Amino acid sequence: MLRGLFAAALAAPIAAAGLPVEAEAQGRPPPPPPGGPGNRRPPPPRYERRPAPRRGYVWMDGHWAWRRGRYVWVPGGWVAARPGYRYRGPRWVLRGNNWVFISGGWYR
């Protein structure tokens, strides 16, 4: 019995690994990765009125986040400035056939 369970446990990942290749061969897009949007494009950014500048802060634009299988809008807000750094906001980029979220951060 243990030998059968071991064989089944080994066969499942191998079979699952072949599914995207088979889907691509048939002209269908590969299935989305678990927990991510896959090839579903994020909606266009929403318009948010940018408030007047605040000394010592940088405005972080709102963005779409992937939560519980769908896109959810995260509103913009103020972030404390870091001297000597530039802030780059979060964004979505297309890598291959999949949309990937790049979180914002501070860069020298």
C-alpha positions in Angstrom: 0.0 0.0 0.0 2.8 2.4 0.9 4.5 1.7 -2.5 1.2 2.6 -4.3 0.9 5.9 -2.4 4.5 6.7 -3.1 4.1 6.1 -6.8 0.9 8.2 -6.9 2.6 11.0 -5.1 5.5 11.0 -7.6 3.2 10.8 -10.7 0.9 13.7 -9.8 3.5 16.5 -10.1 4.9 14.9 -13.2 1.5 14.8 -14.8 0.7 18.4 -13.7 4.0 19.6 -15.1 2.9 18.4 -18.6 -0.4 20.3 -18.6 0.9 23.7 -19.6 3.0 22.2 -22.5 0.0 20.4 -23.8 -2.2 23.5 -23.5 0.4 25.6 -25.5 0.6 22.9 -28.1 -3.2 23.1 -28.7 -3.1 26.9 -29.1 -4.6 27.7 -25.7 -2.9 30.0 -23.1 -1.3 28.2 -20.2 -3.3 28.1 -17.0 -2.6 30.9 -14.6 -0.2 30.2 -11.8 -1.9 29.4 -8.5 -2.6 32.5 -6.4 -1.9 35.0 -9.2 -3.7 36.8 -12.0 -1.9 34.8 -14.8 -2.7 36.3 -18.1 -5.6 38.5 -16.9 -4.6 42.1 -17.6 -5.2 44.5 -14.6 -7.9 47.2 -15.2 -6.7 50.6 -16.2 -5.7 52.8 -13.2 -8.4 54.8 -11.6 -8.3 58.6 -11.6 -7.5 59.9 -8.1 -7.3 63.6 -7.4 -3.7 64.2 -6.1 -3.8 66.4 -3.0 -1.5 69.5 -2.6 2.1 68.6 -1.8 3.0 67.9 1.9 6.5 68.8 3.2 8.5 65.6 4.0 6.1 63.3 2.2 5.7 61.7 -1.2 2.4 60.8 -2.8 2.0 57.1 -3.6 -0.5 56.6 -6.5 -3.3 54.1 -6.1 -2.9 50.7 -7.8 -4.7 47.4 -8.4 -3.9 44.5 -6.1 -4.7 40.8 -6.7 -6.7 39.5 -3.7 -8.9 36.5 -3.4 -8.9 35.8 -7.1 -9.8 39.3 -8.3 -8.3 42.8 -8.7 -9.1 45.2 -5.9 -8.3 48.9 -6.0 -5.9 50.2 -3.3 -6.2 54.0 -2.9 -3.1 56.3 -3.0 -1.7 57.9 0.1 1.2 59.8 1.7 4.5 58.0 2.4 7.2 59.6 4.5 10.1 60.8 2.4 13.6 59.3 2.7 16.4 61.8 2.1 18.7 60.6 -0.7 16.2 58.2 -2.1 13.5 58.3 -4.9 10.2 56.6 -4.6 8.9 54.4 -7.4 5.3 53.3 -7.1 3.9 49.8 -7.5 3.0 48.6 -11.0 2.0 45.7 -13.1 4.3 44.4 -15.9 3.7 41.7 -18.5 6.4 39.0 -18.4 5.8 36.4 -21.1 2.1 35.6 -20.9 1.7 36.5 -17.2 1.1 39.8 -15.4 3.5 40.3 -12.4 3.1 42.8 -9.6 6.2 44.9 -8.8 5.8 46.5 -5.4 6.9 50.1 -5.0 9.9 51.1 -3.0 12.8 53.5 -2.4 15.8 53.6 -4.7 19.1 55.5 -4.4 
